[in-house]
C-alpha cells in the first residue's frame, strides 16, 4: 500500500505543477501551454524512471 500511495502523491504533484504553470503563465496560449505541459510530464517521467522506479 505504501508504494501505491507514493505513486498517487507523485501524480498529484505532477498535476499540481501542470495546472499551476497553466494558470500562472499560459492561460490564453494553447500551443505554448500544450508544449510546456508535455515537457513537464516528460521531466516527471524521466525523474520517476531514473530515481523512483524499483526493479
mmCIF entry with sequence, helices, sheets and N, C-alpha, C, O atoms, coordinates in Angstrom:
data_MODEL
# 
_entry.id   MODEL 
# 
_entity.id                         1 
_entity.type                       polymer 
_entity.pdbx_number_of_molecules   1 
# 
_entity_poly.entity_id                      1 
_entity_poly.type                           'polypeptide(L)' 
_entity_poly.nstd_linkage                   no 
_entity_poly.nstd_monomer                   no 
_entity_poly.pdbx_seq_one_letter_code       
;(UNK)(UNK)(UNK)(UNK)(UNK)(UNK)(UNK)(UNK)(UNK)(UNK)(UNK)(UNK)(UNK)(UNK)(UNK)(UNK)
(UNK)(UNK)(UNK)(UNK)(UNK)(UNK)(UNK)(UNK)(UNK)(UNK)(UNK)(UNK)(UNK)(UNK)(UNK)(UNK)
(UNK)(UNK)(UNK)(UNK)(UNK)(UNK)(UNK)(UNK)(UNK)(UNK)(UNK)(UNK)(UNK)(UNK)(UNK)(UNK)
(UNK)(UNK)(UNK)(UNK)(UNK)(UNK)(UNK)
;
_entity_poly.pdbx_seq_one_letter_code_can   XXXXXXXXXXXXXXXXXXXXXXXXXXXXXXXXXXXXXXXXXXXXXXXXXXXXXXX 
_entity_poly.pdbx_strand_id                 A 
# 
loop_
_entity_poly_seq.entity_id 
_entity_poly_seq.num 
_entity_poly_seq.mon_id 
_entity_poly_seq.hetero 
1 1  UNK n 
1 2  UNK n 
1 3  UNK n 
1 4  UNK n 
1 5  UNK n 
1 6  UNK n 
1 7  UNK n 
1 8  UNK n 
1 9  UNK n 
1 10 UNK n 
1 11 UNK n 
1 12 UNK n 
1 13 UNK n 
1 14 UNK n 
1 15 UNK n 
1 16 UNK n 
1 17 UNK n 
1 18 UNK n 
1 19 UNK n 
1 20 UNK n 
1 21 UNK n 
1 22 UNK n 
1 23 UNK n 
1 24 UNK n 
1 25 UNK n 
1 26 UNK n 
1 27 UNK n 
1 28 UNK n 
1 29 UNK n 
1 30 UNK n 
1 31 UNK n 
1 32 UNK n 
1 33 UNK n 
1 34 UNK n 
1 35 UNK n 
1 36 UNK n 
1 37 UNK n 
1 38 UNK n 
1 39 UNK n 
1 40 UNK n 
1 41 UNK n 
1 42 UNK n 
1 43 UNK n 
1 44 UNK n 
1 45 UNK n 
1 46 UNK n 
1 47 UNK n 
1 48 UNK n 
1 49 UNK n 
1 50 UNK n 
1 51 UNK n 
1 52 UNK n 
1 53 UNK n 
1 54 UNK n 
1 55 UNK n 
# 
_struct_asym.id          A 
_struct_asym.entity_id   1 
# 
loop_
_struct_conf.conf_type_id 
_struct_conf.id 
_struct_conf.pdbx_PDB_helix_id 
_struct_conf.beg_label_comp_id 
_struct_conf.beg_label_asym_id 
_struct_conf.beg_label_seq_id 
_struct_conf.pdbx_beg_PDB_ins_code 
_struct_conf.end_label_comp_id 
_struct_conf.end_label_asym_id 
_struct_conf.end_label_seq_id 
_struct_conf.pdbx_end_PDB_ins_code 
_struct_conf.beg_auth_comp_id 
_struct_conf.beg_auth_asym_id 
_struct_conf.beg_auth_seq_id 
_struct_conf.end_auth_comp_id 
_struct_conf.end_auth_asym_id 
_struct_conf.end_auth_seq_id 
_struct_conf.pdbx_PDB_helix_class 
_struct_conf.details 
_struct_conf.pdbx_PDB_helix_length 
HELX_P HELX_P1 AA1 UNK A 2  ? UNK A 25 ? UNK A 2  UNK A 25 1 ? 24 
HELX_P HELX_P2 AA2 UNK A 30 ? UNK A 47 ? UNK A 30 UNK A 47 1 ? 18 
HELX_P HELX_P3 AA3 UNK A 48 ? UNK A 52 ? UNK A 48 UNK A 52 3 ? 5  
# 
_struct_conf_type.id          HELX_P 
_struct_conf_type.criteria    ? 
_struct_conf_type.reference   ? 
# 
loop_
_atom_site.group_PDB 
_atom_site.id 
_atom_site.type_symbol 
_atom_site.label_atom_id 
_atom_site.label_alt_id 
_atom_site.label_comp_id 
_atom_site.label_asym_id 
_atom_site.label_entity_id 
_atom_site.label_seq_id 
_atom_site.pdbx_PDB_ins_code 
_atom_site.Cartn_x 
_atom_site.Cartn_y 
_atom_site.Cartn_z 
_atom_site.occupancy 
_atom_site.B_iso_or_equiv 
_atom_site.pdbx_formal_charge 
_atom_site.auth_seq_id 
_atom_site.auth_comp_id 
_atom_site.auth_asym_id 
_atom_site.auth_atom_id 
_atom_site.pdbx_PDB_model_num 
ATOM 1   N N  . UNK A 1 1  ? 0.815  -1.199 0.000   1.00 0.00 ? 1  UNK A N  1 
ATOM 2   C CA . UNK A 1 1  ? 0.000  0.000  0.000   1.00 0.00 ? 1  UNK A CA 1 
ATOM 3   C C  . UNK A 1 1  ? 0.857  1.260  0.000   1.00 0.00 ? 1  UNK A C  1 
ATOM 4   O O  . UNK A 1 1  ? 0.443  2.283  -0.546  1.00 0.00 ? 1  UNK A O  1 
ATOM 5   N N  . UNK A 1 2  ? 2.028  1.205  0.594   1.00 0.00 ? 2  UNK A N  1 
ATOM 6   C CA . UNK A 1 2  ? 2.888  2.374  0.661   1.00 0.00 ? 2  UNK A CA 1 
ATOM 7   C C  . UNK A 1 2  ? 3.367  2.827  -0.704  1.00 0.00 ? 2  UNK A C  1 
ATOM 8   O O  . UNK A 1 2  ? 3.441  4.026  -0.974  1.00 0.00 ? 2  UNK A O  1 
ATOM 9   N N  . UNK A 1 3  ? 3.696  1.865  -1.575  1.00 0.00 ? 3  UNK A N  1 
ATOM 10  C CA . UNK A 1 3  ? 4.174  2.221  -2.919  1.00 0.00 ? 3  UNK A CA 1 
ATOM 11  C C  . UNK A 1 3  ? 3.065  2.886  -3.728  1.00 0.00 ? 3  UNK A C  1 
ATOM 12  O O  . UNK A 1 3  ? 3.310  3.854  -4.448  1.00 0.00 ? 3  UNK A O  1 
ATOM 13  N N  . UNK A 1 4  ? 1.856  2.369  -3.607  1.00 0.00 ? 4  UNK A N  1 
ATOM 14  C CA . UNK A 1 4  ? 0.737  2.963  -4.341  1.00 0.00 ? 4  UNK A CA 1 
ATOM 15  C C  . UNK A 1 4  ? 0.459  4.379  -3.861  1.00 0.00 ? 4  UNK A C  1 
ATOM 16  O O  . UNK A 1 4  ? 0.153  5.261  -4.663  1.00 0.00 ? 4  UNK A O  1 
ATOM 17  N N  . UNK A 1 5  ? 0.562  4.597  -2.566  1.00 0.00 ? 5  UNK A N  1 
ATOM 18  C CA . UNK A 1 5  ? 0.344  5.939  -2.023  1.00 0.00 ? 5  UNK A CA 1 
ATOM 19  C C  . UNK A 1 5  ? 1.417  6.890  -2.534  1.00 0.00 ? 5  UNK A C  1 
ATOM 20  O O  . UNK A 1 5  ? 1.127  8.047  -2.835  1.00 0.00 ? 5  UNK A O  1 
ATOM 21  N N  . UNK A 1 6  ? 2.642  6.417  -2.634  1.00 0.00 ? 6  UNK A N  1 
ATOM 22  C CA . UNK A 1 6  ? 3.723  7.248  -3.167  1.00 0.00 ? 6  UNK A CA 1 
ATOM 23  C C  . UNK A 1 6  ? 3.494  7.627  -4.618  1.00 0.00 ? 6  UNK A C  1 
ATOM 24  O O  . UNK A 1 6  ? 3.732  8.769  -5.011  1.00 0.00 ? 6  UNK A O  1 
ATOM 25  N N  . UNK A 1 7  ? 3.037  6.680  -5.410  1.00 0.00 ? 7  UNK A N  1 
ATOM 26  C CA . UNK A 1 7  ? 2.754  6.959  -6.827  1.00 0.00 ? 7  UNK A CA 1 
ATOM 27  C C  . UNK A 1 7  ? 1.598  7.944  -6.945  1.00 0.00 ? 7  UNK A C  1 
ATOM 28  O O  . UNK A 1 7  ? 1.635  8.845  -7.783  1.00 0.00 ? 7  UNK A O  1 
ATOM 29  N N  . UNK A 1 8  ? 0.589  7.783  -6.126  1.00 0.00 ? 8  UNK A N  1 
ATOM 30  C CA . UNK A 1 8  ? -0.554 8.710  -6.150  1.00 0.00 ? 8  UNK A CA 1 
ATOM 31  C C  . UNK A 1 8  ? -0.100 10.116 -5.784  1.00 0.00 ? 8  UNK A C  1 
ATOM 32  O O  . UNK A 1 8  ? -0.507 11.086 -6.424  1.00 0.00 ? 8  UNK A O  1 
ATOM 33  N N  . UNK A 1 9  ? 0.733  10.234 -4.766  1.00 0.00 ? 9  UNK A N  1 
ATOM 34  C CA . UNK A 1 9  ? 1.256  11.553 -4.392  1.00 0.00 ? 9  UNK A CA 1 
ATOM 35  C C  . UNK A 1 9  ? 2.124  12.145 -5.495  1.00 0.00 ? 9  UNK A C  1 
ATOM 36  O O  . UNK A 1 9  ? 2.079  13.352 -5.732  1.00 0.00 ? 9  UNK A O  1 
ATOM 37  N N  . UNK A 1 10 ? 2.912  11.315 -6.170  1.00 0.00 ? 10 UNK A N  1 
ATOM 38  C CA . UNK A 1 10 ? 3.761  11.775 -7.260  1.00 0.00 ? 10 UNK A CA 1 
ATOM 39  C C  . UNK A 1 10 ? 2.914  12.301 -8.420  1.00 0.00 ? 10 UNK A C  1 
ATOM 40  O O  . UNK A 1 10 ? 3.209  13.359 -8.977  1.00 0.00 ? 10 UNK A O  1 
ATOM 41  N N  . UNK A 1 11 ? 1.868  11.566 -8.781  1.00 0.00 ? 11 UNK A N  1 
ATOM 42  C CA . UNK A 1 11 ? 0.976  12.009 -9.860  1.00 0.00 ? 11 UNK A CA 1 
ATOM 43  C C  . UNK A 1 11 ? 0.240  13.282 -9.446  1.00 0.00 ? 11 UNK A C  1 
ATOM 44  O O  . UNK A 1 11 ? 0.062  14.185 -10.263 1.00 0.00 ? 11 UNK A O  1 
ATOM 45  N N  . UNK A 1 12 ? -0.185 13.361 -8.197  1.00 0.00 ? 12 UNK A N  1 
ATOM 46  C CA . UNK A 1 12 ? -0.844 14.569 -7.703  1.00 0.00 ? 12 UNK A CA 1 
ATOM 47  C C  . UNK A 1 12 ? 0.090  15.777 -7.777  1.00 0.00 ? 12 UNK A C  1 
ATOM 48  O O  . UNK A 1 12 ? -0.337 16.871 -8.144  1.00 0.00 ? 12 UNK A O  1 
ATOM 49  N N  . UNK A 1 13 ? 1.362  15.580 -7.430  1.00 0.00 ? 13 UNK A N  1 
ATOM 50  C CA . UNK A 1 13 ? 2.338  16.670 -7.528  1.00 0.00 ? 13 UNK A CA 1 
ATOM 51  C C  . UNK A 1 13 ? 2.518  17.108 -8.985  1.00 0.00 ? 13 UNK A C  1 
ATOM 52  O O  . UNK A 1 13 ? 2.615  18.303 -9.266  1.00 0.00 ? 13 UNK A O  1 
ATOM 53  N N  . UNK A 1 14 ? 2.563  16.152 -9.904  1.00 0.00 ? 14 UNK A N  1 
ATOM 54  C CA . UNK A 1 14 ? 2.713  16.481 -11.317 1.00 0.00 ? 14 UNK A CA 1 
ATOM 55  C C  . UNK A 1 14 ? 1.504  17.276 -11.818 1.00 0.00 ? 14 UNK A C  1 
ATOM 56  O O  . UNK A 1 14 ? 1.664  18.277 -12.516 1.00 0.00 ? 14 UNK A O  1 
ATOM 57  N N  . UNK A 1 15 ? 0.321  16.840 -11.469 1.00 0.00 ? 15 UNK A N  1 
ATOM 58  C CA . UNK A 1 15 ? -0.896 17.542 -11.890 1.00 0.00 ? 15 UNK A CA 1 
ATOM 59  C C  . UNK A 1 15 ? -0.916 18.953 -11.305 1.00 0.00 ? 15 UNK A C  1 
ATOM 60  O O  . UNK A 1 15 ? -1.298 19.904 -11.987 1.00 0.00 ? 15 UNK A O  1 
ATOM 61  N N  . UNK A 1 16 ? -0.510 19.089 -10.052 1.00 0.00 ? 16 UNK A N  1 
ATOM 62  C CA . UNK A 1 16 ? -0.476 20.403 -9.412  1.00 0.00 ? 16 UNK A CA 1 
ATOM 63  C C  . UNK A 1 16 ? 0.481  21.340 -10.130 1.00 0.00 ? 16 UNK A C  1 
ATOM 64  O O  . UNK A 1 16 ? 0.161  22.510 -10.343 1.00 0.00 ? 16 UNK A O  1 
ATOM 65  N N  . UNK A 1 17 ? 1.651  20.838 -10.503 1.00 0.00 ? 17 UNK A N  1 
ATOM 66  C CA . UNK A 1 17 ? 2.628  21.671 -11.225 1.00 0.00 ? 17 UNK A CA 1 
ATOM 67  C C  . UNK A 1 17 ? 2.079  22.066 -12.587 1.00 0.00 ? 17 UNK A C  1 
ATOM 68  O O  . UNK A 1 17 ? 2.191  23.227 -12.979 1.00 0.00 ? 17 UNK A O  1 
ATOM 69  N N  . UNK A 1 18 ? 1.493  21.133 -13.312 1.00 0.00 ? 18 UNK A N  1 
ATOM 70  C CA . UNK A 1 18 ? 0.955  21.426 -14.646 1.00 0.00 ? 18 UNK A CA 1 
ATOM 71  C C  . UNK A 1 18 ? -0.147 22.480 -14.558 1.00 0.00 ? 18 UNK A C  1 
ATOM 72  O O  . UNK A 1 18 ? -0.136 23.448 -15.318 1.00 0.00 ? 18 UNK A O  1 
ATOM 73  N N  . UNK A 1 19 ? -1.082 22.307 -13.656 1.00 0.00 ? 19 UNK A N  1 
ATOM 74  C CA . UNK A 1 19 ? -2.180 23.268 -13.525 1.00 0.00 ? 19 UNK A CA 1 
ATOM 75  C C  . UNK A 1 19 ? -1.662 24.620 -13.058 1.00 0.00 ? 19 UNK A C  1 
ATOM 76  O O  . UNK A 1 19 ? -2.114 25.657 -13.544 1.00 0.00 ? 19 UNK A O  1 
ATOM 77  N N  . UNK A 1 20 ? -0.724 24.623 -12.127 1.00 0.00 ? 20 UNK A N  1 
ATOM 78  C CA . UNK A 1 20 ? -0.159 25.885 -11.647 1.00 0.00 ? 20 UNK A CA 1 
ATOM 79  C C  . UNK A 1 20 ? 0.542  26.663 -12.742 1.00 0.00 ? 20 UNK A C  1 
ATOM 80  O O  . UNK A 1 20 ? 0.362  27.875 -12.853 1.00 0.00 ? 20 UNK A O  1 
ATOM 81  N N  . UNK A 1 21 ? 1.339  25.981 -13.554 1.00 0.00 ? 21 UNK A N  1 
ATOM 82  C CA . UNK A 1 21 ? 2.028  26.655 -14.660 1.00 0.00 ? 21 UNK A CA 1 
ATOM 83  C C  . UNK A 1 21 ? 1.013  27.151 -15.678 1.00 0.00 ? 21 UNK A C  1 
ATOM 84  O O  . UNK A 1 21 ? 1.152  28.258 -16.200 1.00 0.00 ? 21 UNK A O  1 
ATOM 85  N N  . UNK A 1 22 ? -0.002 26.351 -15.967 1.00 0.00 ? 22 UNK A N  1 
ATOM 86  C CA . UNK A 1 22 ? -1.042 26.782 -16.912 1.00 0.00 ? 22 UNK A CA 1 
ATOM 87  C C  . UNK A 1 22 ? -1.716 28.072 -16.451 1.00 0.00 ? 22 UNK A C  1 
ATOM 88  O O  . UNK A 1 22 ? -1.856 29.019 -17.225 1.00 0.00 ? 22 UNK A O  1 
ATOM 89  N N  . UNK A 1 23 ? -2.121 28.101 -15.211 1.00 0.00 ? 23 UNK A N  1 
ATOM 90  C CA . UNK A 1 23 ? -2.861 29.252 -14.696 1.00 0.00 ? 23 UNK A CA 1 
ATOM 91  C C  . UNK A 1 23 ? -1.964 30.481 -14.583 1.00 0.00 ? 23 UNK A C  1 
ATOM 92  O O  . UNK A 1 23 ? -2.393 31.592 -14.893 1.00 0.00 ? 23 UNK A O  1 
ATOM 93  N N  . UNK A 1 24 ? -0.728 30.288 -14.144 1.00 0.00 ? 24 UNK A N  1 
ATOM 94  C CA . UNK A 1 24 ? 0.152  31.434 -13.910 1.00 0.00 ? 24 UNK A CA 1 
ATOM 95  C C  . UNK A 1 24 ? 0.728  32.040 -15.191 1.00 0.00 ? 24 UNK A C  1 
ATOM 96  O O  . UNK A 1 24 ? 0.866  33.259 -15.286 1.00 0.00 ? 24 UNK A O  1 
ATOM 97  N N  . UNK A 1 25 ? 1.066  31.205 -16.173 1.00 0.00 ? 25 UNK A N  1 
ATOM 98  C CA . UNK A 1 25 ? 1.832  31.712 -17.306 1.00 0.00 ? 25 UNK A CA 1 
ATOM 99  C C  . UNK A 1 25 ? 1.158  31.585 -18.667 1.00 0.00 ? 25 UNK A C  1 
ATOM 100 O O  . UNK A 1 25 ? 1.362  32.445 -19.523 1.00 0.00 ? 25 UNK A O  1 
ATOM 101 N N  . UNK A 1 26 ? 0.368  30.550 -18.896 1.00 0.00 ? 26 UNK A N  1 
ATOM 102 C CA . UNK A 1 26 ? -0.098 30.266 -20.255 1.00 0.00 ? 26 UNK A CA 1 
ATOM 103 C C  . UNK A 1 26 ? -1.610 30.163 -20.346 1.00 0.00 ? 26 UNK A C  1 
ATOM 104 O O  . UNK A 1 26 ? -2.125 29.262 -21.007 1.00 0.00 ? 26 UNK A O  1 
ATOM 105 N N  . UNK A 1 27 ? -2.314 31.047 -19.712 1.00 0.00 ? 27 UNK A N  1 
ATOM 106 C CA . UNK A 1 27 ? -3.763 30.943 -19.652 1.00 0.00 ? 27 UNK A CA 1 
ATOM 107 C C  . UNK A 1 27 ? -4.421 31.022 -21.036 1.00 0.00 ? 27 UNK A C  1 
ATOM 108 O O  . UNK A 1 27 ? -5.347 30.259 -21.312 1.00 0.00 ? 27 UNK A O  1 
ATOM 109 N N  . UNK A 1 28 ? -3.971 31.915 -21.899 1.00 0.00 ? 28 UNK A N  1 
ATOM 110 C CA . UNK A 1 28 ? -4.633 32.137 -23.183 1.00 0.00 ? 28 UNK A CA 1 
ATOM 111 C C  . UNK A 1 28 ? -3.760 31.751 -24.372 1.00 0.00 ? 28 UNK A C  1 
ATOM 112 O O  . UNK A 1 28 ? -3.970 32.245 -25.479 1.00 0.00 ? 28 UNK A O  1 
ATOM 113 N N  . UNK A 1 29 ? -2.797 30.886 -24.156 1.00 0.00 ? 29 UNK A N  1 
ATOM 114 C CA . UNK A 1 29 ? -1.902 30.458 -25.238 1.00 0.00 ? 29 UNK A CA 1 
ATOM 115 C C  . UNK A 1 29 ? -1.937 28.939 -25.325 1.00 0.00 ? 29 UNK A C  1 
ATOM 116 O O  . UNK A 1 29 ? -1.275 28.248 -24.550 1.00 0.00 ? 29 UNK A O  1 
ATOM 117 N N  . UNK A 1 30 ? -2.712 28.425 -26.271 1.00 0.00 ? 30 UNK A N  1 
ATOM 118 C CA . UNK A 1 30 ? -2.953 26.982 -26.326 1.00 0.00 ? 30 UNK A CA 1 
ATOM 119 C C  . UNK A 1 30 ? -1.700 26.186 -26.667 1.00 0.00 ? 30 UNK A C  1 
ATOM 120 O O  . UNK A 1 30 ? -1.339 25.266 -25.933 1.00 0.00 ? 30 UNK A O  1 
ATOM 121 N N  . UNK A 1 31 ? -1.028 26.522 -27.769 1.00 0.00 ? 31 UNK A N  1 
ATOM 122 C CA . UNK A 1 31 ? 0.098  25.705 -28.234 1.00 0.00 ? 31 UNK A CA 1 
ATOM 123 C C  . UNK A 1 31 ? 1.290  25.774 -27.284 1.00 0.00 ? 31 UNK A C  1 
ATOM 124 O O  . UNK A 1 31 ? 1.951  24.764 -27.040 1.00 0.00 ? 31 UNK A O  1 
ATOM 125 N N  . UNK A 1 32 ? 1.564  26.955 -26.750 1.00 0.00 ? 32 UNK A N  1 
ATOM 126 C CA . UNK A 1 32 ? 2.656  27.074 -25.782 1.00 0.00 ? 32 UNK A CA 1 
ATOM 127 C C  . UNK A 1 32 ? 2.355  26.258 -24.535 1.00 0.00 ? 32 UNK A C  1 
ATOM 128 O O  . UNK A 1 32 ? 3.227  25.579 -23.993 1.00 0.00 ? 32 UNK A O  1 
ATOM 129 N N  . UNK A 1 33 ? 1.106  26.335 -24.089 1.00 0.00 ? 33 UNK A N  1 
ATOM 130 C CA . UNK A 1 33 ? 0.682  25.582 -22.909 1.00 0.00 ? 33 UNK A CA 1 
ATOM 131 C C  . UNK A 1 33 ? 0.807  24.084 -23.147 1.00 0.00 ? 33 UNK A C  1 
ATOM 132 O O  . UNK A 1 33 ? 1.272  23.354 -22.271 1.00 0.00 ? 33 UNK A O  1 
ATOM 133 N N  . UNK A 1 34 ? 0.398  23.623 -24.315 1.00 0.00 ? 34 UNK A N  1 
ATOM 134 C CA . UNK A 1 34 ? 0.487  22.209 -24.648 1.00 0.00 ? 34 UNK A CA 1 
ATOM 135 C C  . UNK A 1 34 ? 1.936  21.736 -24.650 1.00 0.00 ? 34 UNK A C  1 
ATOM 136 O O  . UNK A 1 34 ? 2.245  20.675 -24.106 1.00 0.00 ? 34 UNK A O  1 
ATOM 137 N N  . UNK A 1 35 ? 2.825  22.516 -25.259 1.00 0.00 ? 35 UNK A N  1 
ATOM 138 C CA . UNK A 1 35 ? 4.239  22.129 -25.314 1.00 0.00 ? 35 UNK A CA 1 
ATOM 139 C C  . UNK A 1 35 ? 4.861  22.091 -23.926 1.00 0.00 ? 35 UNK A C  1 
ATOM 140 O O  . UNK A 1 35 ? 5.614  21.169 -23.611 1.00 0.00 ? 35 UNK A O  1 
ATOM 141 N N  . UNK A 1 36 ? 4.559  23.073 -23.099 1.00 0.00 ? 36 UNK A N  1 
ATOM 142 C CA . UNK A 1 36 ? 5.107  23.102 -21.748 1.00 0.00 ? 36 UNK A CA 1 
ATOM 143 C C  . UNK A 1 36 ? 4.553  21.946 -20.921 1.00 0.00 ? 36 UNK A C  1 
ATOM 144 O O  . UNK A 1 36 ? 5.290  21.333 -20.148 1.00 0.00 ? 36 UNK A O  1 
ATOM 145 N N  . UNK A 1 37 ? 3.274  21.643 -21.073 1.00 0.00 ? 37 UNK A N  1 
ATOM 146 C CA . UNK A 1 37 ? 2.688  20.523 -20.332 1.00 0.00 ? 37 UNK A CA 1 
ATOM 147 C C  . UNK A 1 37 ? 3.341  19.192 -20.715 1.00 0.00 ? 37 UNK A C  1 
ATOM 148 O O  . UNK A 1 37 ? 3.629  18.365 -19.850 1.00 0.00 ? 37 UNK A O  1 
ATOM 149 N N  . UNK A 1 38 ? 3.569  18.994 -22.001 1.00 0.00 ? 38 UNK A N  1 
ATOM 150 C CA . UNK A 1 38 ? 4.247  17.773 -22.443 1.00 0.00 ? 38 UNK A CA 1 
ATOM 151 C C  . UNK A 1 38 ? 5.661  17.727 -21.868 1.00 0.00 ? 38 UNK A C  1 
ATOM 152 O O  . UNK A 1 38 ? 6.118  16.672 -21.429 1.00 0.00 ? 38 UNK A O  1 
ATOM 153 N N  . UNK A 1 39 ? 6.349  18.854 -21.867 1.00 0.00 ? 39 UNK A N  1 
ATOM 154 C CA . UNK A 1 39 ? 7.689  18.902 -21.293 1.00 0.00 ? 39 UNK A CA 1 
ATOM 155 C C  . UNK A 1 39 ? 7.701  18.582 -19.810 1.00 0.00 ? 39 UNK A C  1 
ATOM 156 O O  . UNK A 1 39 ? 8.574  17.853 -19.340 1.00 0.00 ? 39 UNK A O  1 
ATOM 157 N N  . UNK A 1 40 ? 6.744  19.117 -19.068 1.00 0.00 ? 40 UNK A N  1 
ATOM 158 C CA . UNK A 1 40 ? 6.666  18.848 -17.629 1.00 0.00 ? 40 UNK A CA 1 
ATOM 159 C C  . UNK A 1 40 ? 6.412  17.367 -17.383 1.00 0.00 ? 40 UNK A C  1 
ATOM 160 O O  . UNK A 1 40 ? 7.040  16.766 -16.512 1.00 0.00 ? 40 UNK A O  1 
ATOM 161 N N  . UNK A 1 41 ? 5.503  16.781 -18.139 1.00 0.00 ? 41 UNK A N  1 
ATOM 162 C CA . UNK A 1 41 ? 5.211  15.352 -17.972 1.00 0.00 ? 41 UNK A CA 1 
ATOM 163 C C  . UNK A 1 41 ? 6.441  14.515 -18.306 1.00 0.00 ? 41 UNK A C  1 
ATOM 164 O O  . UNK A 1 41 ? 6.718  13.532 -17.619 1.00 0.00 ? 41 UNK A O  1 
ATOM 165 N N  . UNK A 1 42 ? 7.180  14.884 -19.347 1.00 0.00 ? 42 UNK A N  1 
ATOM 166 C CA . UNK A 1 42 ? 8.396  14.144 -19.697 1.00 0.00 ? 42 UNK A CA 1 
ATOM 167 C C  . UNK A 1 42 ? 9.459  14.252 -18.606 1.00 0.00 ? 42 UNK A C  1 
ATOM 168 O O  . UNK A 1 42 ? 10.146 13.272 -18.316 1.00 0.00 ? 42 UNK A O  1 
ATOM 169 N N  . UNK A 1 43 ? 9.601  15.424 -18.004 1.00 0.00 ? 43 UNK A N  1 
ATOM 170 C CA . UNK A 1 43 ? 10.564 15.594 -16.913 1.00 0.00 ? 43 UNK A CA 1 
ATOM 171 C C  . UNK A 1 43 ? 10.158 14.749 -15.712 1.00 0.00 ? 43 UNK A C  1 
ATOM 172 O O  . UNK A 1 43 ? 11.000 14.083 -15.109 1.00 0.00 ? 43 UNK A O  1 
ATOM 173 N N  . UNK A 1 44 ? 8.883  14.771 -15.362 1.00 0.00 ? 44 UNK A N  1 
ATOM 174 C CA . UNK A 1 44 ? 8.417  13.946 -14.245 1.00 0.00 ? 44 UNK A CA 1 
ATOM 175 C C  . UNK A 1 44 ? 8.614  12.460 -14.554 1.00 0.00 ? 44 UNK A C  1 
ATOM 176 O O  . UNK A 1 44 ? 9.016  11.697 -13.675 1.00 0.00 ? 44 UNK A O  1 
ATOM 177 N N  . UNK A 1 45 ? 8.336  12.041 -15.788 1.00 0.00 ? 45 UNK A N  1 
ATOM 178 C CA . UNK A 1 45 ? 8.501  10.638 -16.156 1.00 0.00 ? 45 UNK A CA 1 
ATOM 179 C C  . UNK A 1 45 ? 9.974  10.234 -16.099 1.00 0.00 ? 45 UNK A C  1 
ATOM 180 O O  . UNK A 1 45 ? 10.302 9.157  -15.602 1.00 0.00 ? 45 UNK A O  1 
ATOM 181 N N  . UNK A 1 46 ? 10.856 11.088 -16.605 1.00 0.00 ? 46 UNK A N  1 
ATOM 182 C CA . UNK A 1 46 ? 12.285 10.778 -16.565 1.00 0.00 ? 46 UNK A CA 1 
ATOM 183 C C  . UNK A 1 46 ? 12.786 10.690 -15.128 1.00 0.00 ? 46 UNK A C  1 
ATOM 184 O O  . UNK A 1 46 ? 13.567 9.796  -14.800 1.00 0.00 ? 46 UNK A O  1 
ATOM 185 N N  . UNK A 1 47 ? 12.346 11.607 -14.268 1.00 0.00 ? 47 UNK A N  1 
ATOM 186 C CA . UNK A 1 47 ? 12.742 11.576 -12.862 1.00 0.00 ? 47 UNK A CA 1 
ATOM 187 C C  . UNK A 1 47 ? 12.237 10.298 -12.198 1.00 0.00 ? 47 UNK A C  1 
ATOM 188 O O  . UNK A 1 47 ? 12.957 9.668  -11.424 1.00 0.00 ? 47 UNK A O  1 
ATOM 189 N N  . UNK A 1 48 ? 11.001 9.921  -12.503 1.00 0.00 ? 48 UNK A N  1 
ATOM 190 C CA . UNK A 1 48 ? 10.435 8.698  -11.930 1.00 0.00 ? 48 UNK A CA 1 
ATOM 191 C C  . UNK A 1 48 ? 11.229 7.479  -12.372 1.00 0.00 ? 48 UNK A C  1 
ATOM 192 O O  . UNK A 1 48 ? 11.591 6.636  -11.551 1.00 0.00 ? 48 UNK A O  1 
ATOM 193 N N  . UNK A 1 49 ? 11.497 7.386  -13.665 1.00 0.00 ? 49 UNK A N  1 
ATOM 194 C CA . UNK A 1 49 ? 12.203 6.219  -14.184 1.00 0.00 ? 49 UNK A CA 1 
ATOM 195 C C  . UNK A 1 49 ? 13.642 6.154  -13.668 1.00 0.00 ? 49 UNK A C  1 
ATOM 196 O O  . UNK A 1 49 ? 14.176 5.065  -13.456 1.00 0.00 ? 49 UNK A O  1 
ATOM 197 N N  . UNK A 1 50 ? 14.263 7.303  -13.466 1.00 0.00 ? 50 UNK A N  1 
ATOM 198 C CA . UNK A 1 50 ? 15.666 7.330  -13.035 1.00 0.00 ? 50 UNK A CA 1 
ATOM 199 C C  . UNK A 1 50 ? 15.827 7.086  -11.544 1.00 0.00 ? 50 UNK A C  1 
ATOM 200 O O  . UNK A 1 50 ? 16.729 6.352  -11.139 1.00 0.00 ? 50 UNK A O  1 
ATOM 201 N N  . UNK A 1 51 ? 14.977 7.682  -10.719 1.00 0.00 ? 51 UNK A N  1 
ATOM 202 C CA . UNK A 1 51 ? 15.214 7.667  -9.286  1.00 0.00 ? 51 UNK A CA 1 
ATOM 203 C C  . UNK A 1 51 ? 14.197 6.876  -8.466  1.00 0.00 ? 51 UNK A C  1 
ATOM 204 O O  . UNK A 1 51 ? 14.540 6.374  -7.395  1.00 0.00 ? 51 UNK A O  1 
ATOM 205 N N  . UNK A 1 52 ? 12.978 6.752  -8.931  1.00 0.00 ? 52 UNK A N  1 
ATOM 206 C CA . UNK A 1 52 ? 11.936 6.191  -8.072  1.00 0.00 ? 52 UNK A CA 1 
ATOM 207 C C  . UNK A 1 52 ? 11.482 4.787  -8.449  1.00 0.00 ? 52 UNK A C  1 
ATOM 208 O O  . UNK A 1 52 ? 10.904 4.081  -7.623  1.00 0.00 ? 52 UNK A O  1 
ATOM 209 N N  . UNK A 1 53 ? 11.734 4.382  -9.672  1.00 0.00 ? 53 UNK A N  1 
ATOM 210 C CA . UNK A 1 53 ? 11.266 3.067  -10.099 1.00 0.00 ? 53 UNK A CA 1 
ATOM 211 C C  . UNK A 1 53 ? 12.147 1.978  -9.480  1.00 0.00 ? 53 UNK A C  1 
ATOM 212 O O  . UNK A 1 53 ? 13.375 2.052  -9.511  1.00 0.00 ? 53 UNK A O  1 
ATOM 213 N N  . UNK A 1 54 ? 11.496 0.991  -8.932  1.00 0.00 ? 54 UNK A N  1 
ATOM 214 C CA . UNK A 1 54 ? 12.222 -0.160 -8.367  1.00 0.00 ? 54 UNK A CA 1 
ATOM 215 C C  . UNK A 1 54 ? 12.020 -1.362 -9.253  1.00 0.00 ? 54 UNK A C  1 
ATOM 216 O O  . UNK A 1 54 ? 10.900 -1.658 -9.669  1.00 0.00 ? 54 UNK A O  1 
ATOM 217 N N  . UNK A 1 55 ? 13.079 -2.039 -9.535  1.00 0.00 ? 55 UNK A N  1 
ATOM 218 C CA . UNK A 1 55 ? 13.013 -3.206 -10.424 1.00 0.00 ? 55 UNK A CA 1 
ATOM 219 C C  . UNK A 1 55 ? 12.386 -4.407 -9.756  1.00 0.00 ? 55 UNK A C  1 
ATOM 220 O O  . UNK A 1 55 ? 12.261 -5.463 -10.375 1.00 0.00 ? 55 UNK A O  1 
# 
